[in-house]
Structures are given as structure tokens and as C-alpha cells.
């Protein structure tokens, strides 16, 4: 049994939705859920879409104004950069632990704790009149701002594997809409007297509203819809009857452990978290995380000097690059909504879809790096919004498919940590490559994307069998 099997005892906790499991896009495969169960499932998932929207709407109101505020407090560029880096480092180390903690104590309580503590951080930000208070306000947000990751883990718990890319895509689209609208509202509020402080308090209030929405969701101790989903997966997979029976017993035992884990000793929870992380470290998921790291750095390099490169290469003003970025964000929302038809076209083969989207991303970055006119840049940005959105959703789905749903919080946390490492490495690589040419960062991104594609091709047999993604036997 591989080390990844250590992830199997992970529990999704007490927080499951009553009747969640069968989505309307399931097409009636297998035994259909009752109308009441299907309605409860759709309502629960739509409420999670609202949670994602409010989360990024509140955050994007404040984040664009933070550099201006800390400089108004008298901080130098170096101090502002150090505080920003410390926030990234806290996110890097906390995402894995918080994700694993959500597997132990349950999604409901971990999600509520993260939302409320993030709200506290933004409230403190609204009272920051010195650089020290500003730095302190970033601590709870840096440690606990993982609400989107836990929400995605919860969605993974609730829906079938065939519906997961569709639901994740819609969740990302709803969150992206919030990220598009938030800066507009924040910029308007910033024009008012003490605008930054008001914006921070409004952001904290939005998080409290989000916590209330999560609290009122139809949580239940039992999850009959999830049992239906397991039965459907049993028909689709080639597992024998005995492993399915064993997993059913493990699931029942996990629910029993979850009911006690919330009140167990914090030291027991810490030890359990460390064991889960060790299980991830010993697993054979290294190639998935390597692909995620390489593709994230490649995309970050594309955007790292986007405004400066357009000005140097084509004489475009920053206003034009802002419009082009907003245009790409709007297309990303559209791509999230189209994931359902795209995954059906690929017959739910996540690996093949990820390989093709990564290849398209690599080609488009190369097109941008060698563009001779601004129209080639617009063309590459248009299709890149689709390929990157699809790629982000597919890599998460592949992580959960290979690693197993029962440790979804841990897997998403580790994946977020990998992306955080990319955010730390990308600015350094961008700065070095810009010394040679304005096209240096995207050209380097093309190379990294090619390496990711080669890694996926080298491990093709691990994920594919007769054209279908092969699940790891748990």
C-alpha cells in the first residue's frame, strides 16, 4: 500500500449538506436522488457560490488600496515590501496546516473560524494608524485567509467526480466576478474622507455576513446524497465489492471520529495534522504538484511585467493594459461557466483536458513573447484567459482524483502552498530575465510550461487507462 494510503482515514467532518451529492447535470445516471434531496443539494452549492463571491468582493475592495495606505503611514518601500512578503510567507506555511485541520475538525467549523478570524484581521486593518498596527492586522489574515480553499474542499465532498470540474469552474467564476467588482467599489469609497478605514470596516462586515451565511447552510450529521454519489462512483470505477465495502466502513468510522475530533486535545489535532502532511510528502503526487508549480510560475511571469512591456514594446499607456486585464478577467468568468460543456466534450478525461490546456497556454505565451503588433497581444490574451482558467480547475480536479476526496482539505492546502512558492520565486526570475529583454519573463515562462508538458507526458500511464483517468486505489 503506498504512503498515500495514509490519507484514507481523513474525514470531511460534521459539515455535510443534507441530500448533497447528485447535481442536475448528472444526466440521471444511476439511481436518481429524490426531488427534495436534489433541491437541497443545488441550494447548498449555490450558497457556496455566494460565499466565494462575497469573499473576493470584500478582499478586492481593500487590497488595491493597501500600498497607498501604508505609505501614507510613513512606511518606506522596503518596509512595505517586507510586510507584504511576511504575509506571503504566512500563507505559504499555513495553507497546508489549515487545509489538513479542516479534514480533522470538519468543514463547517474550520470555514467559520477562518472567515471570522479574517474578519478580525480586516477590522484591525481599519483601525491601523501606525505601521506596527498595520503589520499586526495582517497576521490573522495571513494565517487564516484560506476560506476559498476550504470551500473548494467542501464542494469536492458534496458532488460526484464527474460534476466536480463543472462545479469548481462555476465557483471560480462567481469568485472572479467579486474580484472584478470589488476594486470599483473600493476605488469609489477611497475618494471619501477616511475612505480606507471605511472600506476596511465594510470588508470586515462582509466577512461577518459570509460567516452568517455559512452558519445558516443546511448542515447535517448524515449525508444520504453522498452515499448515492459513492454508489454511482462504484458503478463507474472498476473496484471490487470488498474495497467498496471497506471504504463504506472507513467512512462510517471517519464520521464517528469527526464527532469527537472537535473537542479532542489540541495536541492530538496537531499530531494528526503532521501525520497527514507526512502522508502527502510520502505519496506519489510529486509530479502533480510539480506541474502546478511550473504552470503557475509560467503564468505569473507572463503577467509580471505586462504593463511595462506593453509600454516599451508598443508604446501603450497603463490605462490600455488595465482595460486589457479587465477584459481577460471577464473572459475568465465566461470560461468558468463553459467548463461543463468542455468537460463533456472531453468525456470527463481531466488529464487530457489539462494536457491540452497547458499546451495551449504555452503556445499563447510564446505568441505574446514574439508578438509584432498589439493585435497579436490581444489575441493571445483572449484565448489565454480560457486556457488558464480551465488549467487551474483541471489541476485541482486531478489532485483530488489521484489523492482521494477524503483528504481534499490537505491536498488543496498543499497545492496552495505550492502556488505560494511560485509567487515568491516568480518576481525574482522576472527581475533577472528583464535584464536581458522585455520579452525575457514570458520567454522563460514558455520554457517552464514546456517542462510541465513533458512531465505530464512522461507520467501519462499513471493517469490514463483506455482514455479514462484512473483513480488511485484507496
N, C-alpha and C positions, 0 to 999 in steps of 0.2 A: 504494500500500500504506500503510495507516495506521500511525502510530507504534507502535501496539500490536503490530505485527508484529515489533518488536524483541524481544518476549518469546518468540518462537517458538524460538530456539536454546536456551532454558533446558532444562537436563537435570534429571532426577529422580535422577541419581546412581547409584551402585553398589547402593544398598539397595532392591532389589525382592524380593518374595517369589516363590519358585518356584511357578509354576502359579496365581498370584493373578489374578483377573480375573472369572470367572463366579461369581455368587452364586446361592445356592439359590432366591432369589426371582425370578430372571431368567425363570422360567417356560419354559425350554427354547427361548428364541428363538435362531435361528441354529444354528450348529454347536455342539453341546454339548461341554463340556470333559470330559476323561477323569475317571473317579471319583477317581483319586489326586490330580489337579490340583485338582478341586473341594474335596476334603477338606483339602488343604494351604491353599487359599485361605480356607476357613472357619476353620481353626485359627489362621492368621495374624491375621485380622481380630478374632477373639475374644481373642487375646493383646493386641491393641491396645486393646480394651475394658478389659482388666485394667490396662494401663498408665495409661489415663485415670482409672480408679477409684483406683488407688494414689496417683496424683499429687495429686488433690484431697483425698483422705483425709488424706494427710500434711500438706498445706498447711493445711487447715481445722482440724487439731489445734492449730496454733500461732498462726494469725492472730488469733483472738479474744482471745488472752492477751497479745498484744504491747503493747498500750497500757498494761495494768496493769504489765507488767514494766518498761517504760521509765520509767514514773512512779516505780516502786519504786527505780530507779537515781538518782532525784533530778532528772530532766528536767522542765522546765515544760511546760505545754500548748502553748506556742508552739514550743519545740524539738521536741516530739513531732510537731507538725503539719508542721514544716519537713522532718523526716526522712521522714515519710510522703509529702510532696509530691515530694521528691527521688526517692523510689522510683518514683512515678508518672511523673515526667519521664524517668527512665532507661528505663522500659518504653515510653514514647511513642517515643523515638528509636531504641531498639534492636530493636523488633519487626520493622520493615521490613528492617533490615540482616541480622538473624539469619534471617528467612524467606528472603531472597534468597540468603544464604550456603548455606542448605540445598539450594537449587536447584543450586548450583555444586558443592559437595563431596559431595552425596548425603545422603539422609535418615538413613541408619544412623549415620554419624559425627557429623553435626550433632545428632541426637537424643541420642546417647550423651554428647557434650560438654555439652549443655545440662543433662541430668539430673545428671551428675557435678559440674558447677560449681554447680548449685543445691544439691546435697547439701553441698558445701563451705560455701556460704553459711549453711545451717541448722546445720551443725556449729559454725561461728564464732558463730552466734547463741546456741548452747548454752554457749559459753564467755564470753559478753559480761557482764562485771561492771562495766563503765563505759558511759557514754553514747557515747563515741567508738568503743568496740569494737562496740556495737550498730549504730551508723551504718555502720561498715566492713562488718559482716556482711550488710548489705542491698545492697551494691554488686554482688557476683556474682549474687545472686538478681534484682536489678533489671535486669541486662543479659541474663542467660541463661535466665530463667524463661519460656521460650516452648515448653515441651515439648508442650502441648496443641495449639498451632498447627501444629507440625511433624508431630504425629501425625495431625491432620486432613489436612494436605497429603499424607501418606503414604497415608491411606485414599483420598483422591481419585485418587492414582496407581494404586491397586490395583483399584478397582471401576469398573463401567460408569456412564455418566452417569445412566441410568435408576435404578440402585440407590443412587446417591450420597446423595440425601436420606434414604433409609431407614437407611443405614449411619451417616451423620452423626448422625441422630436417636438411634440406639441408643448411639453413642459418648457423646453429650451426656447421655443418661440414665444410663449407667454412671458417668460423672464426677459427675453430680449426686448419685447415691447415696453416693459417697465424701464429698461435701461435706455431706450430711445426717448421716452417721455420725461424721465427724471431730470436730466440736465436742463431741459427747457424750463421746467417749473423751478428748479433750483436757481437758475440764472435770473429769473424774474424776481424771486424772493431776495436774492442777493442785492438787488437795487434798492431795497427798502433800508431804513435805518436799523442797525444791528441785524442785518439780513442773515449773516452766517449763523448767529446764535438762534434766530428763529427757525432757520432751515434745519439745524441740528435737532432742536426740540420737536419739530414736525416729524423728522425721521425717526426719532425715538418713539413718538406716538404711533407711527405707522407700524413699528415693530411690536408694540403692545397690542395694537389691533390684530396683527398677524397671530400673536400668541392666543388671543381670544378666539380667533377663527380655528386654530389648531385644537384648542380645548373643546370646542363645540362639535368637532367632527364626530361621526357615529362610530367611535371606537368600541370594540367588543372583545371579550375574552376568547370567544370562539370565532372561527373563520371558515364557515362551510364553503364559501366560494373558493377559498384557497385549496380545499380538499378536491373540489371539482377540477381546479387547474392541475393538481397533481395527477388526477386520473387521466386528464387529457394528455399531459406530458407522458404518462405511462404508455398510452396508445401510440404516441408519436415516436418514442425512443425504443431502442432495441434491448432495454434492460430486461432481465428475467423477473419472475414474480417475486422471488425471495428478496433480492435487493430492494424492490419497491416496498415490500412489507417491512424490511428493516428500516428503510427511511421513514416510513409512517410511524414506527415505534420511536425512532430518534426524534421525529417532530413532536410527538406527544411528550416525550421526556424533556425536550427543549422548552415547551410551553410551561411545564412544571417548574423547571429551573428558573424561567423568566419571572414567575410569580414570586420567587424568593429573592432573586438577584438584586432587586431594587433596594431591599432592606438588609442585604448582607454587608459584611465588613468592607470598608473602602479598600483595605489591603488585599482582600480576596479579589475584588474587582480589578485592582492594579495587576495582580499576578495573572489573572485571566487575560487581561489585555495584552500583557507581554507574551503570553503563550500564543495568542492569536497572531501577533506580529511575527513571532518566530516561525509559525506555520507558513505565513506568507513568504518569509525570507527563504525557507527551505523548499518552497514549491517550484514548479517548472514554469512559472508565469513571467520569467525574466524577459523573454522576447516580447511579450505583450507590452510590458512597461517600457522596454527599450524603444519600441515603435512609437509609443505615446510620447516619450521624451523627445525623440528625434523630430517627429512631426510638429510638436508644439514649439520647439526651438526654431524650426524652419519657418513656421507661420509668424512667430514673434520677430524674426529677422526681416521678414517681408514688411511688417508694419513699423519696425524700429525707427527708420529714417524716412518714412513715407513722405511727410510734408517737405522736409529739407531736400530730398531727392527730386521731387516734382519741381521745386523752385530752381534747383541747379540745372536739371536736365531740360526742362521745358519752359521755365520762366513762369510757372503757375503760382498764384498767390495762395497763402494759407487758407483763405476762405474757400477756394475751389477744392482743396484737399479735404476740408471739413464737410463740404457737400457730398463729395465722393465717398467719404467714410460713412456718412448717414445713409446714403444710397445703398451701400454694401450691407449695412446693418438691417435695413428694411428687407433686402433680398434674403438675408439670413433667416428672418422670421418666416418668409414665404417658403424657404427650403424646409424649415422645420415642419410646416403644415403639409408639405408634399411627401414626407417620408413614408407615409402609409402606402400610396401607390408605387413608390420606388421600391420598397422592400417586397411588395407583392410581385413586382416585375422580376426581381431577383430571386423569387421563390424563397424568401426569408433566409437566404445564404449571406449571413453577415460578413463572413470572411471575404467572399468575392466582392461584395459591395465596398468594404473597406479598402481592399487592394485597388479597385478601380478608382475610387475617390481619391486615394493617396497619389496614384499615378497622374490623375487629372490635376491635382494640386501642384505636384512637382512641375508638370508641363506649363501651368499657368504662371507660376513664379518665374520660370525660365523665360516665358513670353514677356513678362513685365521687366525682367532684368535686361532683355535685349530690345525693348520697345524703341522704335524710331519716332513715334508720334504719340500724342496724348490719347488718341482713339484706341491704340493698342493697350494702353494702361486701363482705359475704361472697360474695354472688352475683357481683359484679364480679371479686373476687379469684379465684374458682373458674375462670371462663372466661378470665381474663387469663393464668393460668398456661399454658393451652393455646395461646392466640394468640401470646404472646411466644416460647414455645419453638419453635413452628412458624415464626414470622417469622425468628428467629435462624438457623435451619437453612436456610431458603429464601434469605436474602440471601447466605449463604456459597456456596450452590449456584449462584446467579445470577452471582456474581463469577467463579467458576471456569468456568462455561459461556460467558460472554461473553469473558473474558480468556484462557481456554485452560488446560488442565491442566498444560502443560509449565512454566508459571511459577506453579504453585499456591502454593509457599512464599512467593514475593514478594507475590502477591495477598493471601494470608491475613495476611502481615505488615503490609501497608499497611492492610488492614481493621482489624487490631488497633490500629494507631496511630490510626486514625480514632475507634475506640471510646475509646481513652485520652484523646483530646482532649475527647470527650464527658464523661468522668469528671472532667476538670478544669473544664469550663465549667458542668456541671450544679449543683454546690454554690453557685457564685456566683449563677446565675439563681434557684435555690431560695431563697437568703437574701434576695434583693431582692424576690421575689414574696411571700414570707411576711410582709413588712412591711405588705402590704395585706390579706391574708386567709389563714387556714389552708388554704383551698382554692386559693390562688394557684399553688403549684407544679404540681398536676395540671391546672389550667385552662390554664396556659402549655404544659404537655405536650400537651394536646389541640390547641392551635394549631400546634405543631411537627409533630405527627402528620398534621394536615390538609395542611400544606405538603408533607410527604413523599408523601402520596397524590396530590396534584396533580402533583408531579414525575414519579411513576410513570405517571400517565395521559398526561402530555404526551409521554412517551417510549415510549408503548405500541407504536408501529410498529417501534421499534428492536428489540424483543424478540419480538414476536409476528408470525407469518405463518401464516394459516389455522389459528389456535388453538394453534400449537406454538411453543415457544421456538426462535428462530432463532439458530444458532451463528455466531459471527464467523469469517469465512474466514481461515484462517491460512496 
